[in-house]
């Protein structure tokens, strides 16, 4: 049975995230301490204690989720089977690249902090919006965005019945209305600080370029599915290009899941806060085995499930 590791993106954060891993698992505690040193401030304190408003800031959210994800990875090392692929949703792609050995952890924490700062500033400088469209396929949502006029695009192709759109506030509102006219079950504005994965993020993308050029990247040990193409990347040049395109491009998550399935993946393990990605995988193929870990209890449950399945290496 082929296994893929999955890593969540922004929106999965919560005050208290990672605290029990820090307290109970020495390998995880070391991850938090390394992150604090790399950033030069106690990120772990904000993760464990809040305030929530600070944790919700994109500049803080992004490194926090990466750190929690890698702490869960390290806490689970002893029980993990052989891994065939890795993938992550938006900023989770950086976590996937750490897990695959393409990025050093400290480098990833620092560049994700910069990425979050740039994306937050772009959102502050040019107000945008995002909305989840439920019950309408990607082609119909894309057509609705074209009909709406202005700048609005599909930003997250999450599942067969969930697409997130992103762009100018008025254009997003018009696209939401058009989606409802086309038969969408719901159109829900999201609480975000910017129009992520849309042309409004151009300043963030440009600002990130120099940091990506200076980033040390190794050949990944296993293929990572890139958000922008839903194709495997392993070589440093293609990884760098995928990360450069990612801030502006759509997160092609449903195609990513289908690429994993085509590669023979029958089990996914989501590491880090929440279980959103398992739900999205299930929406594509209910037959995939869904596992995950984010705290000591779920790490233990993961180990039991893998032993029962005969999947521990």
C-alpha positions as CSV (number, residue, x, y, z in Angstrom):
1,X,0.0,0.0,0.0
2,X,1.5,3.4,-1.0
3,X,1.3,6.2,1.5
4,X,1.4,9.9,1.1
5,X,2.0,12.6,3.7
6,X,-0.3,15.6,3.6
7,X,0.2,19.0,5.3
8,X,-2.5,21.6,6.0
9,X,-2.6,25.2,5.1
10,X,-3.8,28.5,6.5
11,X,-7.1,28.3,8.4
12,X,-6.1,25.2,10.4
13,X,-4.6,27.3,13.3
14,X,-6.0,27.5,16.8
15,X,-4.8,28.8,20.1
16,X,-3.1,25.9,22.0
17,X,-1.9,24.2,18.8
18,X,1.0,22.0,19.4
19,X,1.2,22.5,23.2
20,X,0.7,18.9,24.2
21,X,3.3,17.7,21.7
22,X,5.7,20.2,23.2
23,X,5.0,19.0,26.7
24,X,5.0,15.2,26.0
25,X,7.4,14.5,23.1
26,X,11.1,15.6,23.3
27,X,11.5,15.4,19.5
28,X,8.6,17.7,19.0
29,X,9.8,20.1,21.7
30,X,13.1,20.4,19.8
31,X,11.2,21.4,16.7
32,X,9.5,24.3,18.5
33,X,12.7,25.4,20.1
34,X,14.5,25.4,16.8
35,X,11.8,27.5,15.3
36,X,12.0,30.0,18.1
37,X,15.7,30.4,17.6
38,X,15.4,30.6,13.8
39,X,12.8,33.4,14.0
40,X,14.4,35.2,17.0
41,X,11.1,35.4,19.0
42,X,9.0,32.8,20.9
43,X,6.5,31.7,18.2
44,X,5.6,28.8,20.4
45,X,4.2,31.1,23.1
46,X,1.8,32.7,20.6
47,X,0.8,29.2,19.4
48,X,0.2,27.9,22.9
49,X,-1.3,31.1,24.5
50,X,-2.4,33.4,21.8
51,X,-3.7,36.1,21.7
52,X,-5.9,34.7,18.9
53,X,-5.8,38.0,16.9
54,X,-2.0,37.7,16.7
55,X,-2.1,34.0,15.7
56,X,-4.6,34.8,13.0
57,X,-2.2,37.3,11.4
58,X,-0.9,35.7,8.2
59,X,2.7,36.5,9.1
60,X,2.2,34.4,12.3
61,X,-0.3,31.8,11.1
62,X,1.9,30.5,8.3
63,X,5.1,29.6,10.3
64,X,2.9,28.4,13.2
65,X,1.2,25.8,11.0
66,X,4.5,24.7,9.5
67,X,6.0,24.2,12.9
68,X,3.1,22.3,14.3
69,X,3.1,20.1,11.2
70,X,6.8,19.3,11.4
71,X,6.5,18.7,15.2
72,X,3.7,16.1,14.5
73,X,6.0,14.6,11.8
74,X,8.9,14.2,14.2
75,X,6.6,12.8,16.9
76,X,5.3,10.2,14.5
77,X,8.7,9.2,12.9
78,X,8.8,5.8,14.8
79,X,5.5,4.6,13.5
80,X,5.5,6.0,9.9
81,X,5.6,3.5,7.0
82,X,7.6,4.0,3.9
83,X,6.4,7.2,2.2
84,X,5.9,7.4,-1.6
85,X,4.7,11.0,-2.0
86,X,4.2,14.3,0.0
87,X,1.9,17.2,-0.7
88,X,0.6,20.3,1.2
89,X,-2.1,22.8,0.7
90,X,-0.7,26.3,-0.1
91,X,1.8,27.0,2.7
92,X,1.6,23.2,3.5
93,X,3.7,22.7,0.4
94,X,6.7,24.0,2.4
95,X,6.0,21.5,5.2
96,X,5.8,18.8,2.5
97,X,9.2,19.9,1.1
98,X,10.7,19.7,4.6
99,X,9.3,16.2,5.1
100,X,10.7,15.2,1.8
101,X,14.2,16.5,2.6
102,X,14.2,19.3,0.0
103,X,14.2,22.1,2.5
104,X,16.0,22.5,5.9
105,X,13.5,23.1,8.6
106,X,15.0,26.5,9.8
107,X,15.1,27.8,6.2
108,X,11.5,26.8,5.7
109,X,10.4,28.5,8.9
110,X,12.2,31.8,7.9
111,X,10.9,31.9,4.4
112,X,7.4,31.1,5.4
113,X,7.5,33.9,7.9
114,X,8.6,36.2,5.0
115,X,5.9,34.8,2.7
116,X,3.3,35.5,5.4
117,X,4.5,39.1,5.9
118,X,4.5,39.8,2.2
119,X,1.0,38.3,1.7
120,X,-0.3,40.2,4.7
121,X,1.1,43.5,3.4
122,X,-0.3,42.8,-0.1
123,X,-3.7,42.3,1.5
124,X,-3.5,45.5,3.5
125,X,-2.3,47.5,0.6
126,X,-5.1,46.3,-1.8
127,X,-8.2,45.0,-0.1
128,X,-9.5,41.7,-1.5
129,X,-11.8,38.9,-0.6
130,X,-12.2,35.1,-0.8
131,X,-15.3,33.0,-0.9
132,X,-16.0,29.3,-0.8
133,X,-18.4,28.0,-3.5
134,X,-20.1,24.8,-2.6
135,X,-22.0,22.4,-4.9
136,X,-20.8,23.8,-8.2
137,X,-18.0,22.3,-10.3
138,X,-14.8,24.1,-11.2
139,X,-15.7,24.8,-14.8
140,X,-19.0,26.5,-13.8
141,X,-17.2,28.5,-11.1
142,X,-14.6,29.7,-13.5
143,X,-17.3,30.8,-15.9
144,X,-19.0,32.7,-13.1
145,X,-15.8,34.5,-12.4
146,X,-15.4,35.5,-16.1
147,X,-19.0,36.7,-16.1
148,X,-18.5,38.8,-12.9
149,X,-15.9,41.1,-14.5
150,X,-13.1,42.7,-12.6
151,X,-10.4,40.6,-10.9
152,X,-11.8,37.4,-9.5
153,X,-10.4,33.9,-10.1
154,X,-10.7,30.3,-8.8
155,X,-8.0,30.1,-6.1
156,X,-8.4,26.7,-4.4
157,X,-9.8,23.7,-6.4
158,X,-10.4,21.8,-3.3
159,X,-12.8,19.0,-4.2
160,X,-15.4,18.1,-6.9
161,X,-18.0,20.3,-5.0
162,X,-15.8,23.0,-3.3
163,X,-14.0,25.8,-5.1
164,X,-12.6,28.9,-3.4
165,X,-12.6,32.1,-5.4
166,X,-10.4,35.2,-4.7
167,X,-10.0,38.7,-6.0
168,X,-11.4,42.2,-5.7
169,X,-14.2,42.6,-3.1
170,X,-16.9,43.7,-5.6
171,X,-15.9,41.1,-8.2
172,X,-16.0,38.3,-5.6
173,X,-19.5,39.5,-4.5
174,X,-20.7,39.5,-8.2
175,X,-19.1,36.0,-8.8
176,X,-20.8,34.7,-5.6
177,X,-24.2,35.8,-6.9
178,X,-23.5,34.4,-10.4
179,X,-22.5,31.0,-8.8
180,X,-25.8,30.9,-7.0
181,X,-27.6,31.6,-10.2
182,X,-25.8,28.7,-11.8
183,X,-26.9,26.3,-9.0
184,X,-24.3,26.6,-6.2
185,X,-25.7,25.3,-2.9
186,X,-23.9,27.9,-0.9
187,X,-21.4,30.8,-1.4
188,X,-19.7,31.8,1.8
189,X,-17.3,34.8,2.3
190,X,-14.2,33.7,4.2
191,X,-12.4,35.5,7.0
192,X,-9.0,36.2,5.4
193,X,-6.6,39.1,5.3
194,X,-6.2,39.2,1.5
195,X,-7.1,37.8,-1.9
196,X,-4.7,34.9,-1.7
197,X,-3.8,33.0,-4.9
198,X,-5.0,35.8,-7.1
199,X,-3.4,38.6,-9.2
200,X,-3.8,40.9,-6.2
201,X,-0.9,39.0,-4.6
202,X,1.5,40.2,-7.4
203,X,3.5,42.4,-5.0
204,X,3.9,39.4,-2.6
205,X,5.0,37.2,-5.4
206,X,7.6,39.7,-6.6
207,X,8.9,40.3,-3.1
208,X,9.3,36.6,-2.5
209,X,11.4,36.0,-5.7
210,X,14.7,37.1,-4.2
211,X,14.2,35.1,-1.1
212,X,13.4,32.0,-3.2
213,X,16.5,32.5,-5.3
214,X,18.7,32.5,-2.2
215,X,16.9,29.5,-0.6
216,X,19.0,26.3,-0.4
217,X,17.0,23.5,-2.0
218,X,18.0,19.9,-2.3
219,X,16.6,17.1,-4.5
220,X,13.6,15.7,-2.6
221,X,13.8,12.1,-1.4
222,X,10.2,11.4,-2.6
223,X,8.1,13.3,-5.2
224,X,6.2,16.3,-3.9
225,X,3.0,17.2,-5.8
226,X,3.2,20.9,-6.6
227,X,0.1,23.0,-6.0
228,X,0.3,25.0,-9.2
229,X,0.6,22.0,-11.6
230,X,-0.6,19.0,-9.6
231,X,2.5,17.2,-10.9
232,X,5.5,15.7,-9.2
233,X,8.6,17.8,-8.5
234,X,11.9,16.6,-7.1
235,X,14.7,18.7,-8.6
236,X,15.7,22.0,-7.0
237,X,15.0,24.0,-10.1
238,X,11.5,22.8,-10.6
239,X,10.8,23.1,-6.8
240,X,11.9,26.7,-6.9
241,X,9.8,27.5,-9.9
242,X,6.7,25.8,-8.4
243,X,7.1,27.9,-5.2
244,X,7.6,31.1,-7.2
245,X,4.3,30.5,-9.1
246,X,2.4,29.3,-6.1
247,X,1.4,32.7,-4.4
248,X,-0.4,33.8,-7.6
249,X,-1.6,30.5,-8.9
250,X,-4.5,28.4,-7.9
251,X,-4.0,25.6,-5.4
252,X,-5.0,22.6,-7.5
253,X,-5.9,20.3,-4.6
254,X,-8.5,18.0,-6.3
255,X,-6.0,17.4,-9.2
256,X,-3.3,16.8,-6.6
257,X,-5.4,14.1,-4.9
258,X,-6.1,12.5,-8.3
259,X,-2.4,12.6,-9.1
260,X,-1.7,10.7,-5.8
261,X,-4.4,8.2,-6.6
262,X,-2.9,7.7,-10.1
263,X,0.4,7.0,-8.5
264,X,-1.1,4.2,-6.5
265,X,-1.6,5.9,-3.1
266,X,-4.2,4.1,-1.0
267,X,-3.4,5.7,2.4
268,X,-2.9,9.4,3.4
269,X,-1.5,10.6,6.7
270,X,-2.3,14.3,7.5
271,X,0.2,15.8,9.9
272,X,-0.5,19.0,11.7
273,X,-3.5,20.9,12.9
274,X,-7.0,19.8,11.9
275,X,-8.3,17.2,9.5
276,X,-9.5,19.4,6.6
277,X,-7.3,17.6,4.0
278,X,-8.7,14.2,4.9
279,X,-12.2,15.5,4.3
280,X,-11.1,16.8,0.9
281,X,-9.5,13.5,0.0
282,X,-12.6,11.6,1.0
283,X,-14.7,13.9,-1.3
284,X,-12.5,12.7,-4.2
285,X,-12.3,9.0,-3.3
286,X,-14.0,7.6,-0.2
287,X,-12.0,4.4,-0.5
288,X,-8.7,6.0,0.6
289,X,-7.5,5.1,4.1
290,X,-7.4,8.4,6.1
291,X,-5.1,8.8,9.0
292,X,-3.6,11.7,10.8
293,X,-1.7,13.1,13.9
294,X,-1.6,16.4,15.6
295,X,-1.1,15.6,19.3
296,X,0.2,12.8,21.5
297,X,-3.2,11.0,21.5
298,X,-3.5,11.0,17.8
299,X,0.1,10.0,17.3
300,X,-0.6,7.0,19.5
301,X,-3.8,6.2,17.5
302,X,-1.9,6.5,14.2
303,X,0.7,4.0,15.5
304,X,-2.0,1.5,16.5
305,X,-3.8,1.9,13.1
306,X,-0.6,1.3,11.2
307,X,0.3,-1.8,13.2
308,X,-3.1,-3.2,12.7
309,X,-2.8,-2.6,9.0
310,X,0.7,-4.1,8.9
311,X,2.0,-0.8,7.6
312,X,4.8,0.1,10.0
313,X,8.2,-0.2,8.3
